[in-house]
Amino acid sequence: MDYMEDAPTKRERSNDEDPWVCPISLASPVPDKAEMTVDNALTREINDLAPWYELATQKTGRSTVGSSSLEILDAATFVLSFRTGGFPESPIKGAQVDRVLKWACDDIKAYYYEAMLAQPGAPTSADLDEWFFGQTTAGSVFFDVQRECMNKDEEAYQLIGKQYLVPRLQQHWSPLD
């Protein structure tokens, strides 16, 4: 069946709404290897977002970061260890490592999103997802971890790789395709 109009791909903004702006410049998702490692690029990104994250927590008086109970840089280090096939022990006593991986990824994503929401403009959830998975080192790391989880035989890691790291609508950024 033919339709006269295409379905909108993003929420359309009204004329009185401010466009979403990003006043900071983040490194490309895959930095020049001679210049910087992915580990260093992720740390730099997190540090660049820190003032915005702090502003977000001051404005709202709360944060959704913290489900892993790890500091954000510790969560990043833990997630990075999965990127090249390393599957470490759980840093949280009594918690399964696969659950801590999911919680740490949730914390990183929440940190980035909250930092961006403190900035001028009004990004939609689709804007945030496209920015995170398409333009940040953290998003690139999530795809690397997804690949490694999918290569594991354990069902828990397969589930994390298939359902919890990258939303289905953002899979088009994946280097796995």
C-alpha positions as CSV (number, residue, x, y, z in Angstrom):
1,M,0.0,0.0,0.0
2,D,1.3,3.5,-0.9
3,Y,1.1,6.4,1.6
4,M,1.2,10.1,0.8
5,E,3.6,10.8,3.6
6,D,6.6,9.0,5.2
7,A,6.4,8.2,8.9
8,P,8.5,10.6,11.0
9,T,11.8,9.2,12.2
10,K,12.2,11.6,15.1
11,R,10.0,13.8,17.1
12,E,9.6,17.1,15.3
13,R,10.4,20.2,17.2
14,S,8.1,23.2,17.3
15,N,9.5,26.5,16.2
16,D,9.7,27.8,19.8
17,E,11.7,24.9,21.1
18,D,15.4,25.3,21.4
19,P,17.5,22.8,19.3
20,W,19.6,20.4,21.1
21,V,23.2,21.6,21.4
22,C,26.4,20.0,22.7
23,P,28.8,22.7,23.9
24,I,31.6,20.2,24.5
25,S,33.6,18.3,21.9
26,L,34.1,14.6,22.5
27,A,36.7,12.5,20.8
28,S,35.7,10.3,18.0
29,P,34.4,6.8,19.0
30,V,37.5,5.1,17.7
31,P,40.5,7.3,18.5
32,D,43.8,7.3,16.5
33,K,45.7,4.4,18.1
34,A,48.9,6.3,17.9
35,E,47.4,9.1,19.8
36,M,45.3,7.4,22.5
37,T,44.0,4.0,23.6
38,V,40.2,3.4,23.9
39,D,40.7,3.2,27.7
40,N,42.2,6.6,27.7
41,A,39.6,8.0,25.4
42,L,36.8,6.7,27.6
43,T,38.4,8.1,30.7
44,R,38.8,11.5,29.0
45,E,35.1,11.4,27.8
46,I,33.9,10.7,31.4
47,N,36.1,13.5,32.8
48,D,34.8,15.9,30.1
49,L,31.2,15.1,31.0
50,A,31.9,15.4,34.8
51,P,30.9,19.1,35.1
52,W,27.7,18.5,33.2
53,Y,26.9,15.5,35.3
54,E,27.5,17.4,38.5
55,L,25.2,20.2,37.2
56,A,22.5,17.6,36.4
57,T,22.6,16.2,40.0
58,Q,22.5,19.7,41.4
59,K,19.5,20.7,39.3
60,T,17.5,17.5,40.0
61,G,18.8,16.6,43.4
62,R,19.2,13.0,42.3
63,S,20.9,10.6,39.9
64,T,20.1,7.2,38.5
65,V,23.8,6.4,38.5
66,G,24.8,3.9,41.2
67,S,23.1,0.6,40.5
68,S,26.5,-1.1,40.4
69,S,27.8,0.7,43.5
70,L,31.0,1.4,41.6
71,E,32.5,4.8,41.1
72,I,32.0,5.8,37.4
73,L,35.7,5.4,36.5
74,D,35.8,2.0,38.2
75,A,32.6,1.0,36.4
76,A,34.3,2.0,33.1
77,T,37.5,0.1,33.9
78,F,35.4,-3.0,34.8
79,V,33.4,-2.8,31.5
80,L,36.6,-2.2,29.5
81,S,38.0,-5.4,30.8
82,F,35.3,-7.3,28.9
83,R,36.1,-5.6,25.6
84,T,38.9,-7.8,24.6
85,G,37.6,-11.1,25.9
86,G,38.7,-10.8,29.5
87,F,35.9,-11.8,31.9
88,P,37.1,-10.7,35.4
89,E,35.8,-11.7,38.8
90,S,33.0,-9.7,40.2
91,P,34.2,-6.6,42.1
92,I,31.1,-6.8,44.3
93,K,31.2,-9.6,46.9
94,G,28.3,-12.0,46.4
95,A,27.1,-10.5,43.1
96,Q,27.4,-12.5,39.8
97,V,29.8,-10.9,37.4
98,D,27.3,-10.8,34.5
99,R,24.9,-8.8,36.7
100,V,27.6,-6.4,37.7
101,L,28.5,-6.0,34.0
102,K,24.9,-5.0,33.2
103,W,24.7,-2.6,36.2
104,A,28.1,-1.0,35.4
105,C,26.9,-0.5,31.7
106,D,23.6,1.0,33.0
107,D,25.6,3.4,35.3
108,I,27.8,4.6,32.4
109,K,24.9,5.1,30.1
110,A,22.9,7.0,32.8
111,Y,26.0,9.1,33.6
112,Y,26.3,10.2,29.9
113,Y,22.6,10.8,29.5
114,E,22.2,12.8,32.7
115,A,25.2,14.9,31.7
116,M,23.7,15.7,28.3
117,L,20.3,16.5,29.8
118,A,21.9,19.2,31.9
119,Q,23.1,21.0,28.7
120,P,21.0,23.6,26.8
121,G,18.3,22.3,24.5
122,A,15.8,19.5,24.7
123,P,17.1,16.2,23.3
124,T,14.7,13.4,22.8
125,S,15.5,9.9,24.0
126,A,16.2,9.0,20.3
127,D,18.7,12.0,20.2
128,L,20.4,10.7,23.3
129,D,20.6,7.1,22.0
130,E,21.9,8.2,18.6
131,W,24.6,10.4,20.2
132,F,25.6,7.8,22.7
133,F,25.8,4.8,20.4
134,G,26.9,6.6,17.3
135,Q,29.3,9.3,18.5
136,T,30.9,8.4,21.8
137,T,33.8,6.1,22.8
138,A,31.5,4.6,25.5
139,G,29.0,3.6,22.8
140,S,31.8,2.0,20.8
141,V,32.9,0.1,23.9
142,F,29.4,-1.2,24.4
143,F,29.5,-2.7,20.9
144,D,32.8,-4.3,21.7
145,V,31.5,-5.8,24.9
146,Q,28.3,-6.9,23.1
147,R,30.5,-8.9,20.6
148,E,32.5,-10.5,23.4
149,C,29.3,-11.5,25.3
150,M,27.8,-13.0,22.1
151,N,31.0,-15.1,21.7
152,K,30.7,-16.6,25.2
153,D,28.9,-20.0,25.7
154,E,27.2,-18.9,29.0
155,E,23.6,-18.1,28.6
156,A,23.8,-15.1,30.9
157,Y,26.3,-13.4,28.7
158,Q,24.4,-14.3,25.6
159,L,21.3,-12.6,27.1
160,I,23.3,-9.5,28.0
161,G,24.8,-9.3,24.6
162,K,21.4,-9.7,22.8
163,Q,19.1,-7.7,25.0
164,Y,20.7,-5.4,27.5
165,L,23.7,-3.5,26.1
166,V,22.5,-1.9,22.9
167,P,18.8,-1.0,22.1
168,R,17.5,-2.7,19.0
169,L,17.0,0.7,17.3
170,Q,20.7,1.5,17.7
171,Q,22.1,-1.7,16.2
172,H,22.6,0.0,12.9
173,W,25.8,1.6,14.5
174,S,27.1,-1.9,15.2
175,P,30.3,-3.0,13.6
176,L,28.9,-6.6,13.9
177,D,26.6,-6.1,10.9
